Structures are given as C-alpha cells and as structure tokens.
Amino acid sequence: MAQVKCPYRVPRNFHLLDELEMTEKSKYAKNAHFARLMNEVKHIFLGVSNYEDMTLSCWQASILTPISESIFVVSIKCSPRYPEEPPQMRFTKQGVRGDCVNSEGVIDVKKLISWKRTHYIMDALIAVRKYILKQCR
C-alpha cells in the first residue's frame, strides 16, 4: 500500500516553540526522536538568547566534552526559512577547525547533518558535538 504524504507543514514558530518547551522543561527524554540520543543530549544545554524576541530567532548552546573538560559555546540563528533550512551556527569563543568550520568559527551544518525540515536545533547540536569529539581525538 502506498503511503500518502500529508501536505501540511508545521509553522516555523510552532516548531521553535516545541523546541523551547523541550529545552526549558527537559522534555527531550520524553520525545521519541531524542530518547535514543539521550547520551548526547545530556551534554548540550540550549536556550533562547533573547526572551523578548517573539520570533525565537536567536539561541545559544553550551556543549560539554570530556576533552580537557572543555565547554564549547555556540550562537545560533534561525532564519525566516527555518526549519526548511538548518540554523546558522557559530562558535563564540574557542572552537574546532576543519572542513565543517571556517576560520571565523562558522559551522557548516549541511556538512554535518543531512538536514530535513523535521529536524530540530538539537539535532544539529548533536552533530556538532560528534564533530568536536572526532576532531579532538
């Protein structure tokens, strides 16, 4: 039996509000998509940068790694085309360099994850954390 695709798409702000709720209320463990990734999620702290921004465009994340107990801080911007397009990410302080990060700390999310509109910011951050761990070995 052929599967019928639903033409309905969740609006941008609903998608971001869902992510905000999961972040603030620690609901990633209850989300079936993230339940299997909890070992990664528990090392990433995500929040909105400016609570007065009603578009929920700017976020900030801290990524913990066992590598010399480092904390990597990432600033995140969701364009008006999010979640059709991945969020823009940049290391704000120390970061890693490589084929997915330029000299200014800008992270090429599309090189780290095959982005789909159903993904969340946390999916991209999990990919960034895995990349950090791989680069620092």
N, CA and C atoms as a LAMMPS dump frame, in Angstrom:
ITEM: TIMESTEP
0
ITEM: NUMBER OF ATOMS
411
ITEM: BOX BOUNDS ff ff ff
-5.0000000000000000e+02 5.0000000000000000e+02
-5.0000000000000000e+02 5.0000000000000000e+02
-5.0000000000000000e+02 5.0000000000000000e+02
ITEM: ATOMS id mol type element x y z
1 1 1 N 0.842 -1.174 0
2 1 2 C 0 0 0
3 1 3 C 0.891 1.243 0
4 2 1 N 0.617 2.137 -0.881
5 2 2 C 1.414 3.362 -0.994
6 2 3 C 1.103 4.297 0.164
7 3 1 N 2.133 4.967 0.639
8 3 2 C 1.97 5.906 1.734
9 3 3 C 1.616 7.28 1.176
10 4 1 N 0.62 7.915 1.746
11 4 2 C 0.186 9.229 1.3
12 4 3 C 0.901 10.274 2.151
13 5 1 N 1.551 11.231 1.487
14 5 2 C 2.233 12.297 2.214
15 5 3 C 1.255 13.416 2.507
16 6 1 N 1.317 13.888 3.713
17 6 2 C 0.445 14.979 4.132
18 6 3 C 1.051 16.305 3.684
19 7 1 N 0.29 17.153 3.014
20 7 2 C 0.833 18.417 2.532
21 7 3 C 0.99 19.46 3.64
22 8 1 N 0.451 19.196 4.834
23 8 2 C 0.512 20.169 5.926
24 8 3 C 1.924 20.241 6.504
25 9 1 N 2.368 21.454 6.761
26 9 2 C 3.678 21.677 7.372
27 9 3 C 3.496 22.486 8.643
28 10 1 N 4.193 22.062 9.683
29 10 2 C 4.132 22.776 10.957
30 10 3 C 4.77 24.151 10.764
31 11 1 N 4.078 25.22 11.155
32 11 2 C 4.644 26.563 11.008
33 11 3 C 5.931 26.742 11.817
34 12 1 N 6.782 27.633 11.349
35 12 2 C 8.093 27.899 11.95
36 12 3 C 7.994 28.158 13.447
37 13 1 N 7.13 29.063 13.854
38 13 2 C 7.056 29.408 15.27
39 13 3 C 6.584 28.245 16.13
40 14 1 N 5.705 27.397 15.626
41 14 2 C 5.27 26.22 16.377
42 14 3 C 6.443 25.263 16.564
43 15 1 N 7.228 25.116 15.515
44 15 2 C 8.408 24.25 15.578
45 15 3 C 9.382 24.762 16.643
46 16 1 N 9.627 26.076 16.634
47 16 2 C 10.548 26.677 17.605
48 16 3 C 9.96 26.655 19.017
49 17 1 N 8.663 26.867 19.153
50 17 2 C 8.034 26.781 20.475
51 17 3 C 8.124 25.372 21.04
52 18 1 N 7.995 24.368 20.183
53 18 2 C 8.144 22.979 20.602
54 18 3 C 9.556 22.747 21.129
55 19 1 N 10.539 23.258 20.416
56 19 2 C 11.928 23.106 20.859
57 19 3 C 12.158 23.846 22.177
58 20 1 N 11.614 25.042 22.302
59 20 2 C 11.766 25.815 23.534
60 20 3 C 11.16 25.067 24.716
61 21 1 N 9.996 24.486 24.523
62 21 2 C 9.365 23.724 25.597
63 21 3 C 10.205 22.508 25.982
64 22 1 N 10.72 21.796 25
65 22 2 C 11.57 20.635 25.309
66 22 3 C 12.818 21.075 26.072
67 23 1 N 13.369 22.226 25.709
68 23 2 C 14.571 22.732 26.357
69 23 3 C 14.294 23.166 27.79
70 24 1 N 13.28 23.984 27.974
71 24 2 C 13.01 24.545 29.295
72 24 3 C 12.445 23.532 30.282
73 25 1 N 11.735 22.55 29.783
74 25 2 C 11.104 21.579 30.681
75 25 3 C 11.781 20.218 30.631
76 26 1 N 12.965 20.164 30.049
77 26 2 C 13.74 18.911 29.952
78 26 3 C 12.897 17.767 29.413
79 27 1 N 12.226 18.017 28.305
80 27 2 C 11.338 17.01 27.715
81 27 3 C 11.976 16.221 26.581
82 28 1 N 13.278 16.392 26.357
83 28 2 C 13.899 15.641 25.267
84 28 3 C 13.785 14.139 25.513
85 29 1 N 13.889 13.705 26.766
86 29 2 C 13.803 12.278 27.082
87 29 3 C 12.427 11.702 26.756
88 30 1 N 11.394 12.538 26.799
89 30 2 C 10.037 12.079 26.519
90 30 3 C 9.71 12.111 25.028
91 31 1 N 10.571 12.717 24.235
92 31 2 C 10.366 12.797 22.798
93 31 3 C 10.97 11.542 22.171
94 32 1 N 10.178 10.787 21.444
95 32 2 C 10.641 9.519 20.869
96 32 3 C 11.876 9.713 19.989
97 33 1 N 11.942 10.819 19.291
98 33 2 C 13.074 11.095 18.408
99 33 3 C 14.38 11.233 19.2
100 34 1 N 14.331 11.891 20.349
101 34 2 C 15.547 12.143 21.126
102 34 3 C 15.825 11.113 22.208
103 35 1 N 14.86 10.273 22.548
104 35 2 C 15.038 9.305 23.629
105 35 3 C 16.266 8.416 23.405
106 36 1 N 16.496 8.026 22.173
107 36 2 C 17.643 7.17 21.867
108 36 3 C 18.963 7.939 21.839
109 37 1 N 18.877 9.253 21.858
110 37 2 C 20.074 10.101 21.795
111 37 3 C 20.387 10.785 23.127
112 38 1 N 19.788 10.316 24.211
113 38 2 C 19.931 11 25.495
114 38 3 C 21.382 11.076 25.968
115 39 1 N 22.217 10.119 25.599
116 39 2 C 23.628 10.187 25.994
117 39 3 C 24.297 11.418 25.395
118 40 1 N 23.85 11.854 24.23
119 40 2 C 24.379 13.072 23.599
120 40 3 C 23.676 14.314 24.136
121 41 1 N 22.348 14.244 24.236
122 41 2 C 21.548 15.401 24.635
123 41 3 C 21.929 15.9 26.023
124 42 1 N 22.272 14.991 26.931
125 42 2 C 22.559 15.407 28.311
126 42 3 C 23.828 16.256 28.426
127 43 1 N 24.623 16.338 27.357
128 43 2 C 25.842 17.149 27.359
129 43 3 C 25.661 18.478 26.627
130 44 1 N 24.426 18.78 26.245
131 44 2 C 24.153 20.008 25.479
132 44 3 C 23.08 20.813 26.203
133 45 1 N 23.375 22.081 26.425
134 45 2 C 22.432 22.983 27.088
135 45 3 C 22.053 24.076 26.104
136 46 1 N 20.759 24.213 25.871
137 46 2 C 20.257 25.107 24.836
138 46 3 C 19.227 26.061 25.425
139 47 1 N 19.254 27.299 24.966
140 47 2 C 18.264 28.263 25.413
141 47 3 C 18.155 29.427 24.451
142 48 1 N 17.087 30.172 24.584
143 48 2 C 16.87 31.352 23.76
144 48 3 C 17.785 32.465 24.264
145 49 1 N 18.403 33.204 23.361
146 49 2 C 19.306 34.294 23.745
147 49 3 C 18.554 35.51 24.258
148 50 1 N 17.407 35.785 23.657
149 50 2 C 16.662 36.991 23.998
150 50 3 C 15.181 36.629 24.107
151 51 1 N 14.668 36.59 25.325
152 51 2 C 13.275 36.205 25.525
153 51 3 C 12.286 37.266 25.045
154 52 1 N 12.765 38.452 24.731
155 52 2 C 11.88 39.488 24.197
156 52 3 C 11.682 39.336 22.687
157 53 1 N 12.513 38.504 22.058
158 53 2 C 12.408 38.257 20.619
159 53 3 C 11.277 37.245 20.387
160 54 1 N 10.141 37.731 19.939
161 54 2 C 8.978 36.87 19.759
162 54 3 C 9.127 35.896 18.587
163 55 1 N 10.121 36.1 17.739
164 55 2 C 10.327 35.197 16.61
165 55 3 C 11.185 33.996 16.991
166 56 1 N 11.762 34.006 18.189
167 56 2 C 12.629 32.924 18.68
168 56 3 C 13.762 32.626 17.694
169 57 1 N 14.354 33.675 17.14
170 57 2 C 15.385 33.511 16.119
171 57 3 C 16.772 33.238 16.675
172 58 1 N 17.097 33.808 17.839
173 58 2 C 18.463 33.708 18.376
174 58 3 C 18.519 32.806 19.602
175 59 1 N 19.431 31.842 19.538
176 59 2 C 19.607 30.854 20.602
177 59 3 C 21.083 30.795 20.962
178 60 1 N 21.375 30.155 22.09
179 60 2 C 22.751 29.91 22.483
180 60 3 C 22.823 28.527 23.103
181 61 1 N 23.92 27.845 22.845
182 61 2 C 24.095 26.5 23.385
183 61 3 C 25.487 26.351 23.981
184 62 1 N 25.569 25.522 25.006
185 62 2 C 26.846 25.121 25.581
186 62 3 C 26.968 23.625 25.369
187 63 1 N 28.109 23.223 24.828
188 63 2 C 28.354 21.805 24.548
189 63 3 C 29.502 21.352 25.428
190 64 1 N 29.235 20.369 26.282
191 64 2 C 30.261 19.827 27.164
192 64 3 C 30.947 18.654 26.488
193 65 1 N 32.261 18.575 26.666
194 65 2 C 33.023 17.449 26.118
195 65 3 C 33.983 16.945 27.185
196 66 1 N 34.337 15.671 27.102
197 66 2 C 35.304 15.131 28.061
198 66 3 C 36.743 15.542 27.738
199 67 1 N 36.939 16.186 26.617
200 67 2 C 38.277 16.58 26.191
201 67 3 C 38.715 17.76 27.043
202 68 1 N 39.625 17.528 27.943
203 68 2 C 40.096 18.532 28.907
204 68 3 C 38.949 19.321 29.52
205 69 1 N 37.834 18.621 29.725
206 69 2 C 36.653 19.217 30.339
207 69 3 C 36.289 20.551 29.688
208 70 1 N 36.308 20.582 28.375
209 70 2 C 36.032 21.803 27.621
210 70 3 C 34.544 22.056 27.469
211 71 1 N 34.212 23.342 27.415
212 71 2 C 32.855 23.776 27.108
213 71 3 C 32.941 24.617 25.846
214 72 1 N 32.18 24.239 24.847
215 72 2 C 32.13 24.973 23.589
216 72 3 C 30.808 25.726 23.548
217 73 1 N 30.871 27.026 23.295
218 73 2 C 29.667 27.857 23.24
219 73 3 C 29.349 28.152 21.78
220 74 1 N 28.1 27.931 21.419
221 74 2 C 27.655 28.106 20.04
222 74 3 C 26.493 29.095 20.013
223 75 1 N 26.597 30.116 19.17
224 75 2 C 25.455 31.013 18.947
225 75 3 C 24.702 30.494 17.727
226 76 1 N 23.395 30.604 17.797
227 76 2 C 22.53 30.004 16.782
228 76 3 C 21.519 31.044 16.306
229 77 1 N 21.327 31.081 15.01
230 77 2 C 20.319 31.981 14.43
231 77 3 C 19.435 31.166 13.495
232 78 1 N 18.149 31.266 13.713
233 78 2 C 17.18 30.593 12.851
234 78 3 C 16.618 31.636 11.892
235 79 1 N 16.85 31.437 10.628
236 79 2 C 16.377 32.379 9.621
237 79 3 C 14.859 32.25 9.468
238 80 1 N 14.244 33.167 8.753
239 80 2 C 12.8 33.046 8.492
240 80 3 C 12.454 31.763 7.737
241 81 1 N 13.435 31.144 7.079
242 81 2 C 13.194 29.895 6.327
243 81 3 C 13.367 28.632 7.186
244 82 1 N 13.74 28.785 8.44
245 82 2 C 13.841 27.635 9.352
246 82 3 C 12.424 27.104 9.602
247 83 1 N 12.193 25.823 9.624
248 83 2 C 13.09 24.69 9.555
249 83 3 C 13.356 24.136 8.157
250 84 1 N 12.909 24.845 7.122
251 84 2 C 13.243 24.409 5.758
252 84 3 C 14.764 24.392 5.577
253 85 1 N 15.429 25.375 6.159
254 85 2 C 16.89 25.477 6.121
255 85 3 C 17.419 25.262 7.528
256 86 1 N 18.612 24.713 7.659
257 86 2 C 19.167 24.494 9.003
258 86 3 C 19.503 25.825 9.679
259 87 1 N 19.623 25.809 10.997
260 87 2 C 20.011 27.031 11.696
261 87 3 C 21.458 27.403 11.363
262 88 1 N 21.76 28.688 11.46
263 88 2 C 23.144 29.147 11.271
264 88 3 C 23.821 29.066 12.627
265 89 1 N 25.017 28.488 12.659
266 89 2 C 25.724 28.276 13.921
267 89 3 C 27.145 28.789 13.836
268 90 1 N 27.627 29.24 15
269 90 2 C 28.991 29.771 15.066
270 90 3 C 29.531 29.572 16.482
271 91 1 N 30.791 29.137 16.576
272 91 2 C 31.454 29.063 17.878
273 91 3 C 31.716 30.492 18.334
274 92 1 N 31.372 30.822 19.586
275 92 2 C 31.557 32.192 20.053
276 92 3 C 32.908 32.41 20.717
277 93 1 N 33.484 31.374 21.262
278 93 2 C 34.798 31.504 21.904
279 93 3 C 35.704 30.494 21.233
280 94 1 N 36.187 29.558 22.013
281 94 2 C 37.027 28.532 21.416
282 94 3 C 36.166 27.607 20.571
283 95 1 N 36.76 27.065 19.569
284 95 2 C 36.053 26.14 18.704
285 95 3 C 37.052 25.223 18.04
286 96 1 N 36.577 24.363 17.234
287 96 2 C 37.457 23.49 16.477
288 96 3 C 37.477 23.975 15.037
289 97 1 N 38.505 23.624 14.334
290 97 2 C 38.609 23.976 12.92
291 97 3 C 38.588 22.682 12.111
292 98 1 N 38.279 22.835 10.87
293 98 2 C 38.247 21.67 10
294 98 3 C 37.415 21.972 8.778
295 99 1 N 37.046 20.93 8.059
296 99 2 C 36.317 21.124 6.813
297 99 3 C 34.877 21.595 7.03
298 100 1 N 34.363 21.505 8.254
299 100 2 C 32.991 21.932 8.54
300 100 3 C 32.917 23.252 9.316
301 101 1 N 34.077 23.802 9.666
302 101 2 C 34.125 25.053 10.429
303 101 3 C 35.171 25.958 9.788
304 102 1 N 34.772 27.194 9.469
305 102 2 C 35.739 28.092 8.837
306 102 3 C 36.582 28.818 9.89
307 103 1 N 37.485 29.659 9.461
308 103 2 C 38.425 30.334 10.363
309 103 3 C 37.73 31.314 11.313
310 104 1 N 36.509 31.708 11.006
311 104 2 C 35.753 32.621 11.876
312 104 3 C 34.828 31.877 12.83
313 105 1 N 34.902 30.553 12.814
314 105 2 C 34.085 29.748 13.722
315 105 3 C 32.7 29.421 13.219
316 106 1 N 32.401 29.784 11.97
317 106 2 C 31.081 29.485 11.402
318 106 3 C 31.021 28 11.044
319 107 1 N 29.97 27.358 11.496
320 107 2 C 29.799 25.917 11.312
321 107 3 C 28.906 25.677 10.099
322 108 1 N 29.359 24.818 9.19
323 108 2 C 28.554 24.45 8.022
324 108 3 C 27.699 23.243 8.408
325 109 1 N 26.5 23.514 8.884
326 109 2 C 25.606 22.475 9.403
327 109 3 C 25.275 21.442 8.331
328 110 1 N 25.145 21.883 7.087
329 110 2 C 24.787 20.96 5.999
330 110 3 C 25.858 19.902 5.752
331 111 1 N 27.097 20.172 6.146
332 111 2 C 28.159 19.173 6.014
333 111 3 C 28.121 18.165 7.158
334 112 1 N 27.48 18.536 8.259
335 112 2 C 27.444 17.669 9.436
336 112 3 C 26.211 16.779 9.502
337 113 1 N 25.117 17.248 8.921
338 113 2 C 23.862 16.517 9.031
339 113 3 C 23.062 16.71 7.74
340 114 1 N 22.416 15.656 7.323
341 114 2 C 21.539 15.74 6.161
342 114 3 C 20.229 16.36 6.653
343 115 1 N 20.133 17.682 6.556
344 115 2 C 19.045 18.431 7.18
345 115 3 C 17.693 18.134 6.541
346 116 1 N 16.704 17.906 7.41
347 116 2 C 15.309 17.743 6.991
348 116 3 C 14.482 18.733 7.797
349 117 1 N 13.365 19.146 7.269
350 117 2 C 12.531 20.135 7.972
351 117 3 C 11.984 19.599 9.29
352 118 1 N 12.029 18.303 9.51
353 118 2 C 11.558 17.723 10.772
354 118 3 C 12.632 17.75 11.856
355 119 1 N 13.855 18.13 11.489
356 119 2 C 14.926 18.208 12.479
357 119 3 C 14.744 19.427 13.377
358 120 1 N 15.396 19.367 14.509
359 120 2 C 15.394 20.45 15.489
360 120 3 C 16.812 21.016 15.611
361 121 1 N 16.926 22.133 16.308
362 121 2 C 18.239 22.714 16.597
363 121 3 C 19.099 21.675 17.317
364 122 1 N 18.489 20.931 18.226
365 122 2 C 19.238 19.926 18.995
366 122 3 C 19.868 18.876 18.084
367 123 1 N 19.219 18.514 16.996
368 123 2 C 19.809 17.555 16.056
369 123 3 C 21.125 18.098 15.502
370 124 1 N 21.124 19.359 15.134
371 124 2 C 22.341 19.984 14.609
372 124 3 C 23.412 20.057 15.698
373 125 1 N 23.014 20.365 16.931
374 125 2 C 23.983 20.45 18.027
375 125 3 C 24.586 19.092 18.358
376 126 1 N 23.799 18.044 18.256
377 126 2 C 24.334 16.692 18.467
378 126 3 C 25.388 16.401 17.408
379 127 1 N 25.114 16.776 16.165
380 127 2 C 26.091 16.581 15.083
381 127 3 C 27.351 17.412 15.335
382 128 1 N 27.197 18.635 15.855
383 128 2 C 28.353 19.479 16.169
384 128 3 C 29.179 18.832 17.278
385 129 1 N 28.528 18.319 18.304
386 129 2 C 29.259 17.67 19.402
387 129 3 C 30.04 16.457 18.895
388 130 1 N 29.423 15.645 18.064
389 130 2 C 30.119 14.482 17.495
390 130 3 C 31.321 14.928 16.663
391 131 1 N 31.154 16.025 15.934
392 131 2 C 32.244 16.567 15.132
393 131 3 C 33.4 17.046 16.027
394 132 1 N 33.076 17.728 17.114
395 132 2 C 34.086 18.185 18.054
396 132 3 C 34.878 16.998 18.58
397 133 1 N 34.168 15.967 19.015
398 133 2 C 34.824 14.788 19.583
399 133 3 C 35.726 14.112 18.553
400 134 1 N 35.269 14.052 17.316
401 134 2 C 36.063 13.436 16.244
402 134 3 C 37.319 14.264 15.946
403 135 1 N 37.169 15.586 15.904
404 135 2 C 38.302 16.458 15.58
405 135 3 C 39.353 16.495 16.687
406 136 1 N 38.932 16.279 17.916
407 136 2 C 39.847 16.411 19.051
408 136 3 C 40.492 15.105 19.476
409 137 1 N 40.231 14.042 18.771
410 137 2 C 40.854 12.745 19.129
411 137 3 C 42.265 12.676 18.636
